[in-house]
Amino acid sequence: MSVSTAKSLILKAQDNIDIAQKSLNDEAQHDVVGYNLAQACELYLKAMMTLRDMEFPDGDDSHDLDFLMTTLEEEGFAEISSHADVIELTQYNNPSAHVRKDERLDLDEYLGYVNDLKKLVGEQLKLF
């Protein structure tokens, strides 16, 4: 277990949240905001994996929020399932993602879900 690695991932995730918040109300930056929120989730999930000495998956699975969350659930971390809403951000988790207007998420709402995940990660970090 590397608490310092987990903390580094958490700090990077906060950077992504900060970037997303700056452009949250700029419709032209919708995909960039979604990408940064998705990246924050990915980093939070990987921080929790790091705290549990779990290896990250390879390939596309390493960026799939559903896969990361399911992997944590399978390792006995049931609390993560209550944060499943963030899985929907996977469609943005590519720097060249372009989500059609009719498929866009309300990213203000999803910022709240990301912050809820952040709280869970903070609680978990205190246990280590």
C-alpha distance (Angstrom), angle and dihedral (degrees) to the residues before:
residue distance angle dihedral
M1 . . .
S2 3.74 . .
V3 3.77 113.5 .
S4 3.81 89.8 178.3
T5 3.82 91.2 55.9
A6 3.81 90.4 48.4
K7 3.81 90.6 50.0
S8 3.80 90.1 50.3
L9 3.82 90.5 52.7
I10 3.81 90.0 48.3
L11 3.81 91.8 51.9
K12 3.81 90.8 50.1
A13 3.82 89.3 49.7
Q14 3.81 90.0 53.3
D15 3.80 89.1 52.4
N16 3.82 88.4 55.0
I17 3.80 91.1 49.7
D18 3.81 90.9 49.7
I19 3.81 91.2 51.8
A20 3.81 91.0 47.8
Q21 3.79 93.0 49.7
K22 3.81 92.5 52.9
S23 3.81 91.8 59.9
L24 3.79 100.8 28.0
N25 3.80 94.3 115.8
D26 3.82 96.0 41.6
E27 3.81 106.1 98.6
A28 3.82 90.6 -163.6
Q29 3.81 88.5 61.4
H30 3.82 96.0 48.2
D31 3.82 95.7 117.2
V32 3.82 92.1 45.3
V33 3.80 90.6 51.5
G34 3.81 90.8 47.9
Y35 3.79 90.9 48.9
N36 3.80 92.2 52.0
L37 3.81 92.4 47.8
A38 3.81 90.3 49.1
Q39 3.80 90.6 48.5
A40 3.80 90.5 51.2
C41 3.81 90.0 53.0
E42 3.79 91.9 47.5
L43 3.79 91.1 51.3
Y44 3.82 93.0 46.6
L45 3.80 91.2 50.7
K46 3.80 91.0 47.5
A47 3.81 90.0 48.9
M48 3.80 89.0 56.3
M49 3.80 89.7 47.7
T50 3.80 89.7 50.8
L51 3.81 91.3 52.0
R52 3.81 88.2 54.3
D53 3.82 94.8 46.9
M54 3.79 90.8 -114.4
E55 3.79 121.7 151.6
F56 3.77 119.8 -125.0
P57 3.81 116.5 -113.7
D58 3.79 120.3 -108.6
G59 3.80 130.2 -115.2
D60 3.78 122.7 -1.7
D61 3.81 91.3 -13.8
S62 3.80 88.7 70.0
H63 3.83 88.8 68.8
D64 3.82 98.5 36.8
L65 3.80 106.7 105.6
D66 3.81 92.0 -161.4
F67 3.80 91.4 53.0
L68 3.81 92.6 47.8
M69 3.79 92.0 47.7
T70 3.81 92.9 46.8
T71 3.80 90.1 49.6
L72 3.81 90.1 54.7
E73 3.82 91.2 47.1
E74 3.81 90.9 50.7
E75 3.81 89.0 53.2
G76 3.80 89.6 58.3
F77 3.80 101.1 -95.0
A78 3.80 95.8 130.8
E79 3.82 94.5 164.6
I80 3.80 90.1 74.2
S81 3.82 92.2 68.7
S82 3.81 91.1 72.1
H83 3.83 87.5 65.8
A84 3.82 95.9 55.2
D85 3.82 92.8 123.3
V86 3.81 89.6 82.4
I87 3.82 89.8 66.3
E88 3.82 87.7 80.2
L89 3.81 88.5 67.9
T90 3.82 90.3 69.5
Q91 3.81 89.6 91.1
Y92 3.81 87.7 66.2
N93 3.82 96.1 44.9
N94 3.78 95.9 105.7
P95 3.81 123.8 78.4
S96 3.81 90.6 -131.5
A97 3.81 95.4 46.2
H98 3.77 116.8 136.7
V99 3.78 112.5 -173.0
R100 3.80 115.5 -161.1
K101 3.80 114.9 -115.4
D102 3.81 92.4 -115.6
E103 3.83 90.5 54.2
R104 3.79 98.3 45.2
L105 3.76 120.8 124.6
D106 3.79 124.9 -134.6
L107 3.79 94.1 -103.8
D108 3.79 93.3 -168.7
E109 3.81 87.1 62.0
Y110 3.81 91.4 45.3
L111 3.80 91.1 50.7
G112 3.80 84.8 63.9
Y113 3.81 90.9 52.1
V114 3.80 90.5 49.2
N115 3.80 90.5 50.7
D116 3.81 89.8 50.3
L117 3.81 88.7 53.6
K118 3.81 88.7 48.3
K119 3.83 89.7 55.9
L120 3.80 90.9 51.6
V121 3.80 90.8 50.5
G122 3.80 90.4 49.9
E123 3.79 90.6 51.4
Q124 3.79 90.7 49.5
L125 3.78 92.8 48.5
K126 3.81 89.9 57.2
L127 3.82 89.0 59.9
F128 3.81 92.7 61.4
